[in-house]
Amino acid sequence: MNALDILLWVVAPYVALTVFVLGHVWRYRYDKFGWTTRSSQMYESRLLRVGSPLFHFGILVVLLGHIGGLVIPKSWTEAAGVSEAAYHAGAVLLGTIAGLATLGGLAILIYRRRTVGPVFTATTRNDKLMYVVLSATIVLGLAATVAANIVGSGYDYRTTISPWFRSIFFFSPDPSLMAGAPILFQLHALSALVLFAIWPFTRLVHMLTAPVGYLTRPYIVYRSRADQPTGSRTPWRS
């Protein structure tokens, strides 16, 4: 195993994870008011109504597919009665549809951000970097799926990439598993590591939050002045 493989598939993952965790801690501690999507709906809503749901539903399916493929061992699905052929067909079909939906939604959102003046003005350098890395990660993932499993003869990433991914969290990474993977899968993994490294410093932080506080938040009481008896209001004095 050469030094480059160790750098890419052992050092880089731990650097990305460390920045991901510590970056969120720093952001939450020193930039709580910046922990937001910085919504631009007030500037334009027509394109947003199409692009946002398409992107978010697509990325949710993609995320669930990655969790299932990387975290759940192949032996578990086989023990549950899911054959490799059935899993492969379902993963390729749903993954391709979800990937195209995500990419289409992202394209609409980028077009909106570039062509709508107030939205473009509110776009930061971090936003631009995030869009570039996120787009590259999605495109490389789709390209890897199409090249290996639709155009090519197929590639079972659950025998190489998935064990490598799990080995990172067991603190026993095996870089040889990734060294032999197709180049598009390697580029997809590296772009994902870059995405995780910049994640805490972009608007993507909102994906790790939920409005749980609203469940216990007291009601806001509104009282109309019209409900007050005539003459009961204290006159204003200068």
Contacts in CASP RR format, 6 or more apart in sequence:
PFRMAT RR
TARGET T0000
AUTHOR 0000-0000-0000
METHOD contacts of the structure
MODEL  1
MNALDILLWVVAPYVALTVFVLGHVWRYRYDKFGWTTRSSQMYESRLLRV
GSPLFHFGILVVLLGHIGGLVIPKSWTEAAGVSEAAYHAGAVLLGTIAGL
ATLGGLAILIYRRRTVGPVFTATTRNDKLMYVVLSATIVLGLAATVAANI
VGSGYDYRTTISPWFRSIFFFSPDPSLMAGAPILFQLHALSALVLFAIWP
FTRLVHMLTAPVGYLTRPYIVYRSRADQPTGSRTPWRS
1 175 0 8 1.000
1 176 0 8 1.000
1 179 0 8 1.000
5 175 0 8 1.000
5 176 0 8 1.000
5 178 0 8 1.000
5 179 0 8 1.000
6 175 0 8 1.000
8 175 0 8 1.000
8 178 0 8 1.000
8 186 0 8 1.000
8 190 0 8 1.000
9 164 0 8 1.000
9 173 0 8 1.000
9 175 0 8 1.000
9 177 0 8 1.000
9 178 0 8 1.000
9 179 0 8 1.000
10 173 0 8 1.000
10 175 0 8 1.000
12 190 0 8 1.000
12 193 0 8 1.000
13 168 0 8 1.000
13 173 0 8 1.000
13 193 0 8 1.000
14 168 0 8 1.000
15 197 0 8 1.000
16 193 0 8 1.000
16 194 0 8 1.000
16 196 0 8 1.000
16 197 0 8 1.000
17 168 0 8 1.000
17 196 0 8 1.000
19 196 0 8 1.000
19 197 0 8 1.000
19 200 0 8 1.000
20 196 0 8 1.000
20 197 0 8 1.000
20 199 0 8 1.000
20 200 0 8 1.000
23 200 0 8 1.000
23 201 0 8 1.000
24 199 0 8 1.000
24 200 0 8 1.000
24 205 0 8 1.000
24 208 0 8 1.000
26 200 0 8 1.000
27 34 0 8 1.000
27 35 0 8 1.000
27 200 0 8 1.000
27 201 0 8 1.000
27 205 0 8 1.000
28 35 0 8 1.000
35 205 0 8 1.000
35 206 0 8 1.000
35 209 0 8 1.000
36 203 0 8 1.000
36 206 0 8 1.000
37 203 0 8 1.000
37 206 0 8 1.000
38 122 0 8 1.000
38 203 0 8 1.000
40 48 0 8 1.000
40 113 0 8 1.000
40 116 0 8 1.000
40 118 0 8 1.000
40 119 0 8 1.000
40 122 0 8 1.000
41 48 0 8 1.000
43 116 0 8 1.000
43 117 0 8 1.000
43 118 0 8 1.000
43 119 0 8 1.000
43 122 0 8 1.000
44 112 0 8 1.000
44 116 0 8 1.000
44 118 0 8 1.000
44 119 0 8 1.000
47 108 0 8 1.000
47 109 0 8 1.000
47 111 0 8 1.000
47 112 0 8 1.000
47 116 0 8 1.000
48 109 0 8 1.000
48 112 0 8 1.000
50 105 0 8 1.000
50 108 0 8 1.000
51 104 0 8 1.000
51 105 0 8 1.000
51 108 0 8 1.000
51 109 0 8 1.000
51 112 0 8 1.000
52 105 0 8 1.000
52 109 0 8 1.000
54 101 0 8 1.000
54 102 0 8 1.000
54 104 0 8 1.000
54 105 0 8 1.000
54 108 0 8 1.000
55 101 0 8 1.000
55 102 0 8 1.000
55 104 0 8 1.000
55 105 0 8 1.000
55 106 0 8 1.000
55 108 0 8 1.000
55 109 0 8 1.000
57 101 0 8 1.000
58 98 0 8 1.000
58 99 0 8 1.000
58 101 0 8 1.000
58 102 0 8 1.000
59 98 0 8 1.000
59 102 0 8 1.000
61 94 0 8 1.000
61 95 0 8 1.000
61 97 0 8 1.000
61 98 0 8 1.000
61 99 0 8 1.000
61 101 0 8 1.000
62 95 0 8 1.000
62 98 0 8 1.000
62 99 0 8 1.000
62 102 0 8 1.000
62 138 0 8 1.000
65 91 0 8 1.000
65 94 0 8 1.000
65 95 0 8 1.000
65 98 0 8 1.000
69 91 0 8 1.000
69 157 0 8 1.000
69 158 0 8 1.000
69 162 0 8 1.000
70 161 0 8 1.000
70 162 0 8 1.000
70 165 0 8 1.000
70 166 0 8 1.000
71 162 0 8 1.000
71 165 0 8 1.000
71 166 0 8 1.000
73 158 0 8 1.000
73 162 0 8 1.000
73 166 0 8 1.000
74 84 0 8 1.000
74 156 0 8 1.000
74 158 0 8 1.000
74 159 0 8 1.000
74 162 0 8 1.000
77 87 0 8 1.000
78 84 0 8 1.000
84 156 0 8 1.000
88 149 0 8 1.000
88 154 0 8 1.000
88 156 0 8 1.000
92 145 0 8 1.000
92 149 0 8 1.000
92 150 0 8 1.000
95 145 0 8 1.000
96 142 0 8 1.000
96 145 0 8 1.000
96 146 0 8 1.000
96 150 0 8 1.000
99 138 0 8 1.000
99 142 0 8 1.000
100 142 0 8 1.000
102 138 0 8 1.000
103 135 0 8 1.000
103 138 0 8 1.000
103 139 0 8 1.000
103 142 0 8 1.000
106 131 0 8 1.000
106 134 0 8 1.000
106 135 0 8 1.000
106 138 0 8 1.000
110 131 0 8 1.000
110 135 0 8 1.000
112 119 0 8 1.000
113 119 0 8 1.000
113 120 0 8 1.000
113 123 0 8 1.000
113 127 0 8 1.000
113 131 0 8 1.000
114 120 0 8 1.000
126 198 0 8 1.000
126 201 0 8 1.000
126 202 0 8 1.000
126 203 0 8 1.000
127 202 0 8 1.000
127 203 0 8 1.000
129 198 0 8 1.000
129 202 0 8 1.000
130 198 0 8 1.000
130 202 0 8 1.000
130 203 0 8 1.000
130 204 0 8 1.000
133 191 0 8 1.000
133 194 0 8 1.000
133 195 0 8 1.000
133 198 0 8 1.000
134 195 0 8 1.000
134 204 0 8 1.000
136 191 0 8 1.000
137 188 0 8 1.000
137 191 0 8 1.000
137 192 0 8 1.000
137 194 0 8 1.000
137 195 0 8 1.000
140 184 0 8 1.000
140 187 0 8 1.000
140 188 0 8 1.000
140 191 0 8 1.000
141 184 0 8 1.000
141 185 0 8 1.000
141 188 0 8 1.000
143 184 0 8 1.000
143 188 0 8 1.000
144 182 0 8 1.000
144 184 0 8 1.000
144 185 0 8 1.000
144 187 0 8 1.000
144 188 0 8 1.000
147 182 0 8 1.000
147 184 0 8 1.000
148 154 0 8 1.000
148 155 0 8 1.000
148 182 0 8 1.000
148 184 0 8 1.000
148 185 0 8 1.000
149 155 0 8 1.000
155 182 0 8 1.000
155 185 0 8 1.000
157 181 0 8 1.000
157 185 0 8 1.000
160 177 0 8 1.000
160 178 0 8 1.000
160 180 0 8 1.000
160 181 0 8 1.000
161 177 0 8 1.000
161 178 0 8 1.000
161 181 0 8 1.000
161 185 0 8 1.000
161 189 0 8 1.000
163 174 0 8 1.000
163 177 0 8 1.000
164 173 0 8 1.000
164 174 0 8 1.000
164 175 0 8 1.000
164 177 0 8 1.000
164 178 0 8 1.000
167 173 0 8 1.000
167 174 0 8 1.000
167 177 0 8 1.000
178 186 0 8 1.000
178 189 0 8 1.000
181 189 0 8 1.000
199 205 0 8 1.000
225 233 0 8 1.000
END
